[in-house]
Amino acid sequence: MQVELVQFLLFLGACFVILLIVWRRRPETKIQTSEWHVRWALGVIGLTGTMIFQYIAFDIGPITEVNIIAYSWPLIAALIMIFGRTAENSKQLIILSLLGFGGVLLLIGGDKLGQQWQIPSPLGVLFAVLSAVCMAAFSFGMTRTQSHADDVLLPGALVGLAIAAVWCLFGNTPWNLSWTLWAGLYLGVGPMGLGYLFWALAMQRDSSGKAALFGFLTPVLSTVLLLASGQNLTLTSSIGAVIVLITCALASKQAWISRYA
């Protein structure tokens, strides 16, 4: 499917599940009006920005290279926390972040080491960087806001749906009523809608900062899926996975947990 149609289905599914949760919760809680600008900013940056930039990067850039950049958002989030405050362990965290970037590189692109890498599309790289920055800012912002997670995500889902609808309209996107439409809606309801909701709740309610650890598991779990589909894991990729997990644990301890000390 065209990337704009995928985006429309993703945001449509996300809107459905988030609106349902907001509707079910609304009689029990009052709407917070004091933080409306914070909710809109976090929602649009975190959900709309991350997803649109990421899928454009996947569409126009070399998939391996832009994946490496998009998966770097947990490391960027840790750096945001350091540069946003004076911390004695900033040097250690920067070193760990650089090692983590190297681990992700080995994990996802380890089978290409020793070969000539394809030069990434400049626009693809740019959109992947924007996606990673948006997700990092969203994760950091959710630790600071008191707004309900669904109230934050709803503006982002609605704005994203509107953008995708206009995108499809002006792109003359063909609508093929097949199983792929249901697959797109599933991705919107499950991995996108509920996935973002669960992550936002984890960032808000985890007082120890350990939930951030799981952000580094994205490339690891994707590799497990590749193995299940018949792909081989090289020795270099295995080393990269170990580096990612170790730097993840150490960075989580020094950055996320230290802010509650």
Steps between C-alpha positions, in 0.01 A plus 500: 500500500600861453653656810219756527235225509694313766519818705127564464413150620747524789360829628142385442554191714683703765217757513245224550672336796605827667153657462347185649730519803436873547123443477510217755710703744333839462213454751752419774750782445482865412673641196817688590494838328815653646737283297319495166794652314736243653270215401471623143874555467590159641232323298585661169875466548492151650234327291450704184862600450657167588274288281484723193873572493582134563283361221621758251856402588416132452342581164775711344818396681706178519306298757799372700666838539183691587402225744828549682430871533134457598590244767742746658227694680559344847858620486387845388252506791782430743706781349203738525479425871868574545515820295177618661658505844848524651611151595829369628472185288448674165832385357434139592152511348626652175757223472235237570269656243770490234566135583127435479483658155784273396319198642183578306710543189659159548171335588301619201771540240761255619464276195610790280828564679791458264283580202437829327207672671237666287510874551173585680255742344557842660124554535450151638768560761352839586151357557641212707688747721184709543305187596758399761509849650119516518474165680779593740332832584167323550648243740677770700194727501269227631713474813429867576130546421207421729251465215341165425683305232190468281437876524852553367474246218153602378610835347790329327276229356242751373761729344673202341170371359423840347847526344481146362149560359615812312811310389286220355261747336766695315704189429215330313552191712320189369285325762533125465247326724707198596649342809777758498252766614416291805869445563553876495215555744641233729836677501321822596293347780768272643867592452427870447197588715535261793878486465539876540246503783681230696837670445366839611350346815829324573694826469258674736461234768847351522664680790824301469569580137546132411227506235731696271713187477247337272536770237837352414346159437332611176790400274556184704138385467496585131801274457313219676217543249751484216642175643149356524446584134808304397770769503846425641659688788867569436766507769535876450128550553513290818780721633290805417204361694716449809640854471149647471374316809802589713502869404124505546522378858787732590347806332167433667669484838699820453242715321146392574540368856732784610228760442304351793796487737 
